[in-house]
Amino acid sequence: PYNAVGDGSANDHLAIETAVAAAISQGKALYFPEGNYKTTSRIVANGALSIVGDGEYKSFIRCFGSTGGLQANTGAGAQFHMENICFRSDAANNGIAIEAIGGYSPSNNISNFKLRNVRVDASPSCGFDTGIILRDVFKGTADCITLLGGDSKDRWLTDGLILIGKCVENRLNGIMVLGASSGITITTTIEAIEGTHISSAIF
């Protein structure tokens, strides 16, 4: 109903942003069937959102702008879920692929995020500066995440995964980062990531 084409040529940015707003307001999941969805600037989601694709090698959001892929501003108590999808950069120095901004609160025991089978990829001579940023997220999970910034020669990713702010009681498992100058970066204190576990990480 939102007229996204998904052929890799037509600009689907407006259709995607309209669908994101509708999914948030209606409390429904946003589904990306197999295809290549072209965007020309960062997608911004303000509220709880669930994004589901047909697979990380089937559903591609192709980012042709220079402002990154997706910024999810969930806030306290809201949830951000994403699975079975790939964000692919088609522009050099393309900012942040995925940024999840939560609203940490000690009284809030709701997961801020859940990422599963998510892939961040670079096309030839193009790439994101940063794969994923998790900021102020609480009791979230990330499983089977692949962050590709190129090869050993062309390292388009400066950072694969960054934790910022208060990020407590999170579970990060099966993180693979290739072609990045830094795999996982923590820009906060040890106390601020209390209870966060990272396992099965490959750099």
Salt bridges, closest charged atoms under 4 A:
GLU17 OE2 - HIS13 NE2 3.67
ASP90 OD2 - ARG62 NE 2.69
GLU99 OE2 - ARG135 NH2 3.02
ASP121 OD2 - ARG88 NH1 3.28
ASP121 OD2 - ARG119 NH2 3.50
GLU169 OE1 - LYS139 NZ 3.88
